[in-house]
Amino acid sequence: MNAEARCIAHVDMDAFYASVELLRYPELRGQPVVIGGRSVHRPTVQQDGSRYFSRLRDYAGRGVVTTSTYEARALGVFSAMGIMKAAQLAPDAILLPADFDAYRHYSRLFKSAVAGIAPHIEDRGIDEIYIDLNEKLDEMHSLALRIKQAVREATGLSCSIGIAPNKLLAKICSDLEKPDGLTVLTHADIPRRIWPLAVRKINGIGPKAGEKLAALDIRTIGELAKAEPSLLQAHFGRSYAGWLHNAAQGIDDRLVMTSSEPKSISRETTFERDLHARHDRETLSGIFTTLCTRVAEDLRRKGYVGRTVGIKLRYADFRTLTRDVTLPASTADAATIRRAAGECLRRAPLEQRLRLLGVRVSALSRPNGSHDDDNLSQGELLFTA
């Protein structure tokens, strides 16, 4: 099938985490709501039965925004922003802690609803998927409406869908008419719909590349499409420059991968304050053990074992360090992962305070047999260098 005949949809849940919270707290609809912070920010029920919600102005710490409602985004609050900075922009916004168990539950519901209509799905994360609609080309608009309705009936939530000849364009399209949008695009629509957009709308152009392009006076996708290949090669190298040129032209030959396997499974956390390996040993020990236990639970839940265990440290000065070790045999056992991660720690300098700690298991495979659920107590192993 030629590129023009391909038909791929990108389904993106609208402000997913925030929307799940609004199902729980419908009285917050229409208000600026920010998801992030700690469990102490959970709403409390007052004597009159009403709920008391924390406000951004009450927050103290260095957590980051997980997501926000569209009303909060209108005030300049976006994901990955520091909560203290967000509080300066929207001090009266409601602050809720993240509840990832709830988000995973609704993620399963939405994907199951879509699979019942269009089974050729590529899972791209908790709140987005690609669908190969090649066999449904003549009825793609009505099919998309059916998908949106099925998602709403299964979850109570809305999604936005972009339909285009390839994955790159479909992802851009799904963001054009949010929330609850449906955008259909052909190659002929690229100059009018895509080229006026900022280059950062292309998935794969990050902040640094965006800044380099802006320095070259390239700010829109159209300007990137017209840029001389030699100019791009001089500043980005041959491979990435070629990708930039193709992306701006709307060229993307990637297939919808319906059975992709993850390369690794990880958990990490950013601390509310910098922690020191010696002075905060007990606190770090508990966090470290919890991360290892959760990675093990994720492995077992997804049906994997892994042979390489690694850690990620981010110091107070924002330097990031990784260490890993390869085991004799694959595992999904929390205690084994904890011991291997501890070996990695012993090869890492721990004189400076830490702001982030992560644990990762890679070199994944499917186990030959089942694994017992081994629980690791908080005091069994300590955070030691």
C-alpha positions in Angstrom: 0.0 0.0 0.0 1.4 3.4 -1.0 2.0 6.1 1.6 -0.9 8.3 0.5 -3.3 5.3 0.9 -2.2 4.6 4.5 -4.7 5.7 7.2 -3.4 5.9 10.8 -5.2 7.3 13.8 -3.6 8.7 17.0 -5.9 8.5 20.0 -4.9 10.8 22.8 -6.9 11.1 26.1 -7.7 14.7 27.0 -5.7 15.9 30.1 -5.9 12.3 31.2 -4.8 12.4 34.8 -6.7 15.6 35.5 -9.8 14.3 33.8 -9.7 11.1 36.0 -9.6 13.3 39.1 -12.6 15.3 37.9 -14.6 12.1 37.7 -13.8 11.8 41.4 -14.3 15.4 42.3 -16.9 16.8 39.8 -17.3 20.0 41.7 -13.9 21.0 40.4 -15.0 21.0 36.7 -14.3 24.4 35.1 -11.6 25.3 37.6 -7.8 25.3 37.3 -6.6 22.1 38.8 -3.0 20.9 39.0 -1.9 17.3 39.6 1.3 16.8 41.6 2.8 17.1 45.0 2.4 14.6 47.9 -0.4 12.5 49.4 -0.8 15.1 52.2 -2.6 17.3 49.6 -5.5 14.9 49.3 -8.9 16.6 49.9 -10.4 16.3 53.3 -14.1 16.2 54.2 -15.3 19.0 56.5 -18.0 18.8 59.2 -20.6 20.1 56.8 -19.8 17.3 54.3 -18.0 19.6 51.8 -14.5 18.9 50.7 -11.5 21.1 51.4 -8.9 21.2 48.6 -5.3 22.4 48.9 -4.3 25.4 46.8 -1.1 25.9 45.0 -0.3 28.9 47.2 -0.2 26.5 50.2 2.5 24.3 48.6 6.1 24.2 49.9 8.7 21.9 48.3 10.2 21.1 44.9 7.8 18.7 43.4 6.8 19.0 39.7 3.5 19.3 38.0 2.4 15.9 36.6 -0.4 17.5 34.5 -3.1 20.2 34.7 -6.6 20.9 33.5 -7.0 23.1 30.4 -8.1 26.0 32.7 -4.8 25.8 34.5 -2.9 25.6 31.2 -4.6 28.8 30.2 -2.8 30.4 33.2 0.6 29.0 32.0 0.8 25.9 34.2 2.0 22.8 32.2 3.4 19.4 33.0 7.1 19.1 34.2 6.9 22.6 35.6 8.1 23.1 39.2 5.0 23.4 41.5 6.5 26.4 43.2 6.8 28.2 39.9 3.2 27.1 39.0 2.1 28.6 42.3 3.4 32.0 41.2 1.4 31.8 38.0 -1.8 30.4 39.5 -1.8 30.6 43.3 -5.5 29.8 43.6 -5.4 26.7 41.5 -6.5 23.4 43.2 -3.6 21.0 44.0 -4.3 17.2 43.9 -1.8 14.4 44.4 -1.3 11.9 41.6 -3.1 8.5 41.9 -1.4 6.2 39.3 -3.4 3.2 40.3 -6.6 5.0 39.2 -4.9 6.2 36.0 -3.8 2.7 35.1 -7.3 1.4 35.7 -8.9 4.0 33.3 -6.1 3.4 30.8 -7.0 -0.3 30.6 -10.7 0.6 30.2 -10.0 3.1 27.3 -7.7 0.7 25.4 -10.1 -2.2 25.8 -12.9 -0.1 24.5 -10.9 0.9 21.4 -9.7 -2.7 20.8 -13.3 -3.8 20.6 -13.7 -1.7 17.5 -10.2 -1.4 15.9 -7.9 -4.2 17.1 -4.7 -3.1 15.3 -3.3 -1.0 18.1 0.2 0.2 19.1 0.3 1.1 22.8 2.3 4.3 23.3 1.8 4.8 27.0 -0.9 5.2 29.6 -3.0 7.8 27.7 -2.3 7.3 23.9 -2.3 4.7 21.2 -1.9 4.5 17.4 -4.4 2.5 15.3 -3.9 1.1 11.8 -7.1 1.9 9.9 -5.9 0.8 6.5 -8.8 -1.7 6.2 -11.3 1.0 7.1 -10.2 3.8 4.9 -13.6 4.6 3.4 -15.3 4.8 6.7 -12.5 6.4 8.8 -14.6 9.4 10.0 -17.5 7.3 11.2 -15.2 4.8 12.8 -13.4 7.6 14.7 -16.7 8.8 16.0 -17.6 5.2 17.2 -14.2 5.0 19.0 -14.8 8.3 20.7 -18.2 7.2 21.9 -17.0 3.8 23.1 -14.2 5.5 25.1 -16.7 7.9 26.7 -19.1 5.1 27.6 -16.3 3.0 29.1 -14.6 5.7 31.0 -16.7 8.8 31.2 -13.7 10.6 29.6 -13.1 12.3 26.3 -10.3 11.7 23.8 -9.0 13.5 20.7 -8.3 11.7 17.5 -6.0 12.6 14.6 -6.3 10.6 11.4 -3.5 11.0 8.8 -1.4 9.1 6.2 1.3 8.4 8.9 2.1 8.3 12.6 3.9 11.6 12.7 1.1 13.6 11.1 -1.6 11.7 13.1 0.0 12.7 16.4 0.2 16.3 15.4 -3.4 16.2 14.3 -4.7 14.8 17.6 -3.5 17.9 19.3 -5.0 20.4 16.8 -8.6 20.5 18.1 -8.4 19.5 21.8 -10.3 18.7 23.8 -12.7 16.1 22.3 -11.3 16.8 18.8 -11.4 14.9 15.6 -9.0 16.0 12.8 -8.6 14.3 9.4 -5.6 15.3 7.3 -4.2 14.4 3.9 -0.9 15.2 2.4 -2.6 18.0 0.5 -3.5 19.7 3.8 0.1 19.9 5.1 0.9 23.4 3.8 -2.3 24.9 5.2 -2.6 22.9 8.5 0.9 21.8 9.5 3.4 24.3 8.1 2.1 27.3 10.2 2.7 25.4 13.4 5.8 25.8 15.7 8.6 23.3 15.0 8.1 21.9 18.6 4.8 20.4 17.5 6.8 17.7 15.7 7.3 14.8 18.2 11.1 14.4 18.3 12.1 18.1 18.3 12.9 18.8 21.9 13.8 22.1 23.7 17.4 22.1 22.7 16.8 21.4 19.0 14.0 24.0 19.1 16.4 26.6 20.4 19.0 25.8 17.8 16.4 26.1 15.0 15.2 29.4 16.4 18.8 30.6 16.3 18.8 29.8 12.6 15.5 31.8 12.3 13.5 28.6 11.8 10.5 28.7 14.0 7.6 27.1 12.1 7.4 23.7 10.4 7.0 25.5 7.1 10.3 27.3 7.5 11.9 24.0 8.4 10.5 22.5 5.3 12.0 25.2 3.1 15.4 25.2 4.9 18.5 24.2 2.9 19.5 20.6 3.7 23.2 21.7 3.9 22.3 24.3 6.6 20.6 21.6 8.7 23.4 19.2 8.2 26.0 21.8 9.3 24.2 22.3 12.7 22.6 18.9 13.4 24.6 16.2 11.5 23.5 14.2 8.5 21.2 11.7 10.2 19.1 14.1 12.3 19.1 16.8 9.6 17.6 14.2 7.2 15.0 13.3 9.7 14.1 17.0 10.3 13.7 17.6 6.6 11.5 14.6 6.1 9.4 15.4 9.2 8.7 18.9 8.0 7.5 17.5 4.7 5.2 15.1 6.5 7.2 12.0 5.5 7.2 9.1 8.0 7.3 5.5 7.0 7.0 3.9 10.4 4.5 1.1 10.8 2.0 0.6 13.6 3.7 -2.0 15.8 0.9 -4.0 17.3 3.2 -6.3 19.3 6.2 -4.2 20.5 8.1 -5.4 23.5 9.4 -2.9 26.2 13.2 -2.5 26.5 13.2 -1.8 30.2 10.9 -1.3 33.2 11.8 1.4 35.7 10.7 3.5 38.7 12.2 6.7 39.9 11.3 9.5 42.3 12.4 13.1 42.9 12.8 14.0 46.5 11.0 16.9 48.2 14.4 17.9 49.6 18.0 16.8 48.8 18.9 13.7 50.7 22.4 12.5 51.8 23.4 8.9 51.8 24.7 9.0 55.3 22.6 11.6 57.1 19.3 10.4 55.5 20.2 6.8 55.3 17.0 5.4 56.8 14.8 7.6 54.5 16.8 6.6 51.5 16.7 3.0 52.4 12.9 3.0 52.5 12.6 4.8 49.2 15.2 2.5 47.6 13.4 -0.6 48.8 10.1 0.7 47.6 11.4 1.4 44.1 12.9 -2.1 43.8 9.6 -3.6 45.1 7.5 -1.7 42.6 9.8 -2.5 39.7 9.5 -6.2 40.6 5.7 -5.9 40.8 5.6 -4.2 37.4 7.7 -7.0 35.9 5.4 -9.7 37.3 2.3 -7.8 36.3 3.5 -7.4 32.7 4.9 -10.9 32.5 8.6 -10.2 32.2 11.9 -11.0 33.9 15.1 -9.0 33.4 18.8 -9.7 33.6 20.3 -6.2 33.8 19.6 -4.1 36.9 20.6 -0.4 37.0 20.3 2.7 39.1 19.9 6.4 38.2 21.1 9.1 40.5 20.6 12.9 40.1 22.7 15.0 42.3 21.9 18.4 43.9 23.8 20.1 41.1 21.6 18.3 38.5 24.4 15.9 37.3 23.0 12.5 36.4 24.8 9.2 36.9 23.8 5.7 36.0 25.3 2.3 36.9 24.2 -1.2 36.0 25.0 -4.8 36.6 24.1 -7.9 34.6 23.0 -10.9 36.6 23.7 -14.6 35.9 20.0 -15.3 35.4 16.9 -13.2 34.7 14.7 -12.3 37.6 11.5 -10.5 38.7 12.3 -11.0 42.4 12.3 -7.8 44.6 15.1 -9.0 46.9 17.4 -10.0 44.0 16.7 -6.6 42.3 17.4 -4.9 45.6 20.8 -6.6 46.1 21.9 -6.0 42.5 20.9 -2.3 42.7 22.8 -2.1 46.0 25.9 -3.4 44.1 25.4 -0.5 41.6 25.2 2.0 44.4 28.6 0.8 45.8 30.1 1.9 42.5 28.6 5.4 42.6 30.0 8.4 44.5 27.6 9.4 47.3 29.3 12.3 48.9 26.9 14.8 47.4 23.3 15.2 48.2 20.8 13.5 45.9 17.6 14.9 44.4 16.5 11.9 42.4 16.8 8.1 42.7 15.7 5.5 40.1 15.9 1.7 39.6 15.6 0.0 36.2 15.6 -3.6 35.0 16.4 -4.2 31.3 17.4 -7.1 29.0 13.8 -8.3 29.4 12.4 -11.7 28.4 9.4 -13.8 29.1 9.8 -16.2 32.0 9.7 -20.0 31.4 7.8 -20.4 34.7 6.0 -18.3 37.2 7.6 -16.4 40.0 6.5 -16.3 43.6 5.6 -13.0 45.1 8.5 -12.3 47.4 8.0 -9.4 49.7 11.0 -7.4 50.8 10.7 -5.8 54.2 11.9 -2.2 54.7 14.6 -3.1 57.1 16.0 -6.1 55.3 18.6 -4.1 53.4 19.9 -0.6 54.0 20.9 2.1 51.6 24.7 1.7 51.7 27.5 2.9 49.5 
